[in-house]
């Protein structure tokens, strides 16, 4: 695959869950690489998008992304959106089971499928494993989002290093109140209700103004609230 040019009709949905974001991206007219480590969720995606998989609009990758390729423990939580390769305090005895899952590097995806227009990352405290491979690229996704976690500052530093200079910090329940613009700013207009199981709007359709890294860090310090969850969005200068 040509890794020297960006495919402006392609989105990577990394941490696809059961495919709600993928359905949104497809409806907006984009092709989707859907990456999901949880085998049950991947099966749901396979059934849900069987026709899109057949016609090549969606590619399902039932593997995880990690810092090294191989087979590692995946912790399947009874609250399925919390399943992860990284445990936290929510993983109490009896609340999860452990299964082996094949993992690859983000750069392996790039080698197979090329550079996307938008890179969505939501893999429960392991988003850094994806962002860490960005310096190896020659061309970059126009937009990236990832979930706020304990290595967010490292991710942001890598994004700045690789040419991302505009940022947003979006509280994930507030996004549900943000109407999608019509005429659209990304792809086709979709009359879609954004739910808490979705990352939702991307690129120029995200809520709020783009800001510098310094302004972003100041905003995070002022507005971050315990018990809430947030996504960072970044735009490349190219």
C-alpha positions in Angstrom: 0.0 0.0 0.0 1.2 3.5 -0.9 2.1 5.2 2.4 3.3 8.4 0.8 -0.2 9.9 0.2 -3.3 10.3 2.3 -6.5 8.7 1.3 -9.1 11.4 1.9 -12.1 8.9 1.7 -10.7 6.6 4.4 -11.2 6.5 8.2 -9.6 4.2 10.7 -12.0 3.2 13.5 -9.6 1.8 16.1 -11.6 0.5 19.0 -14.8 0.0 17.0 -16.9 -1.6 19.7 -20.1 -2.7 17.9 -19.8 -0.4 14.9 -21.9 2.6 15.8 -19.1 5.0 14.7 -18.4 2.9 11.6 -22.1 3.2 10.6 -21.8 7.0 10.9 -18.7 7.1 8.8 -20.1 4.9 6.1 -23.3 7.0 6.0 -21.1 10.1 5.4 -19.6 8.4 2.4 -16.2 7.2 3.8 -14.5 3.8 3.6 -13.7 2.4 7.0 -11.0 0.2 8.5 -12.7 -1.2 11.6 -10.3 -2.5 14.2 -11.8 -4.4 17.2 -9.9 -6.7 19.6 -13.0 -8.1 21.4 -14.0 -11.2 19.5 -17.7 -10.9 20.3 -17.9 -7.3 19.2 -15.9 -8.1 16.0 -18.5 -10.8 15.2 -21.3 -8.3 15.7 -19.5 -5.9 13.3 -19.0 -8.7 10.8 -22.7 -9.5 10.7 -23.9 -5.9 10.9 -21.8 -4.8 7.9 -21.7 -7.9 5.9 -22.7 -6.1 2.7 -20.3 -3.3 3.2 -17.5 -5.8 3.8 -18.5 -7.7 0.7 -18.3 -4.5 -1.5 -15.1 -3.3 0.1 -16.4 -0.3 1.9 -15.5 -1.7 5.3 -12.6 -3.9 6.3 -12.8 -5.7 9.6 -9.6 -6.4 11.5 -10.3 -8.6 14.6 -7.0 -7.9 16.3 -5.8 -5.5 19.0 -3.2 -2.7 18.6 -0.3 -2.7 21.0 3.3 -1.6 21.4 4.6 -4.9 20.1 3.0 -7.6 17.8 2.2 -11.0 19.3 -0.5 -12.5 21.5 -1.3 -10.9 24.8 -3.9 -11.0 27.6 -7.1 -9.1 26.9 -9.4 -8.5 29.9 -13.1 -8.9 29.0 -15.1 -6.9 31.5 -18.7 -7.6 32.3 -19.4 -4.0 31.4 -18.3 -4.5 27.9 -17.2 -1.0 27.0 -14.5 -1.3 29.7 -12.8 -4.3 28.2 -9.1 -3.6 27.7 -5.5 -4.7 27.5 -4.9 -2.5 30.5 -6.6 -3.1 33.9 -7.6 -0.4 36.3 -9.6 -0.3 39.6 -12.8 -1.4 37.9 -11.3 -4.8 37.2 -12.2 -6.5 40.5 -12.3 -10.3 41.0 -15.3 -11.7 39.2 -15.9 -8.7 37.0 -13.8 -9.8 34.1 -12.2 -12.8 32.4 -8.9 -13.1 30.5 -8.6 -14.3 27.0 -5.6 -14.3 24.6 -5.8 -11.9 21.6 -3.5 -11.3 18.7 -2.1 -7.8 18.6 -0.3 -5.8 15.9 1.4 -2.4 15.7 -0.4 0.6 14.2 2.4 0.8 11.6 1.3 -2.7 10.4 -2.1 -1.3 9.6 -0.6 1.6 7.8 1.5 -0.8 5.7 -1.6 -2.8 4.8 -4.1 0.0 4.3 -2.3 3.3 3.9 -2.8 6.7 5.5 -6.4 7.6 6.5 -8.0 11.0 6.4 -9.2 10.6 10.0 -7.7 8.4 12.7 -10.1 7.6 15.6 -8.5 5.9 18.5 -10.5 4.6 21.6 -8.8 1.6 23.0 -9.2 2.1 26.8 -6.0 3.5 28.2 -3.8 2.1 25.4 -4.3 4.9 22.9 -0.6 5.8 23.3 0.4 2.6 21.5 -1.1 4.0 18.4 0.1 7.6 18.7 3.7 6.4 19.4 4.0 5.0 15.9 3.2 8.4 14.2 6.8 9.6 14.0 7.5 6.6 11.6 5.1 8.0 9.0 6.0 10.3 6.1 2.4 11.5 5.6 -0.1 12.0 8.4 -3.8 11.7 8.9 -5.5 15.1 8.6 -7.4 14.6 11.8 -6.8 12.4 14.9 -8.9 11.8 18.0 -8.0 9.8 21.1 -9.5 9.3 24.6 -8.0 11.2 27.5 -5.9 8.9 29.6 -2.8 8.8 31.9 -0.5 9.2 28.9 -2.4 12.0 27.2 0.4 14.6 27.6 2.9 12.2 25.9 0.4 11.7 23.0 0.0 15.4 22.6 3.8 16.0 22.6 4.1 13.4 19.8 1.3 15.0 17.8 3.1 18.4 18.0 6.3 16.8 17.0 4.7 15.3 13.9 3.0 18.5 12.7 -0.4 18.7 14.6 -0.9 22.3 15.6 -4.7 22.7 16.3 -6.5 21.0 19.1 -9.9 20.5 20.9 -10.9 19.0 24.2 -14.4 17.6 24.1 -16.4 16.3 27.0 -18.0 13.2 25.7 -21.6 13.7 27.1 -21.7 17.3 25.8 -21.1 16.1 22.3 -24.6 14.7 22.2 -26.0 18.2 22.3 -23.9 19.4 19.3 -26.0 19.3 16.1 -24.3 18.1 12.9 -24.0 20.9 10.4 -26.0 21.0 7.3 -24.6 21.7 4.8 -21.9 19.3 6.0 -18.3 20.1 6.6 -17.1 16.5 6.3 -18.5 14.1 3.7 -22.2 13.9 3.3 -24.9 15.2 5.7 -26.2 12.5 8.0 -29.3 13.0 10.2 -27.8 11.0 13.1 -28.2 11.0 16.9 -24.8 10.9 18.4 -24.9 8.6 21.5 -22.5 7.9 24.4 -21.3 4.8 22.6 -19.9 6.9 19.8 -17.0 9.3 19.3 -19.3 11.0 16.8 -18.4 14.2 14.9 -14.9 14.5 13.5 -12.7 17.1 11.7 -14.4 20.4 11.0 -17.7 19.1 12.4 -16.5 18.8 16.0 -17.8 21.3 18.5 -15.8 24.4 19.6 -12.9 26.3 18.2 -9.5 24.9 17.4 -6.7 26.1 19.7 -3.0 25.9 20.3 -1.4 23.3 22.6 -0.8 25.8 25.3 -4.4 27.0 25.2 -5.5 23.4 25.2 -3.5 22.5 28.3 -4.9 25.5 30.1 -8.4 24.5 29.2 -7.8 20.9 30.4 -6.6 22.2 33.8 -9.6 24.5 34.2 -12.4 22.3 33.0 -11.6 18.7 33.6 -14.1 17.2 36.1 -13.8 13.9 38.0 -16.1 11.2 36.7 -16.3 12.7 33.2 -14.5 11.4 30.1 -13.0 13.4 27.3 -11.6 13.1 23.8 -8.8 15.1 22.3 -9.0 16.0 18.7 -6.1 17.3 16.6 -5.7 18.8 13.1 -2.5 18.5 11.1 -1.0 21.7 9.6 -0.9 20.3 6.1 
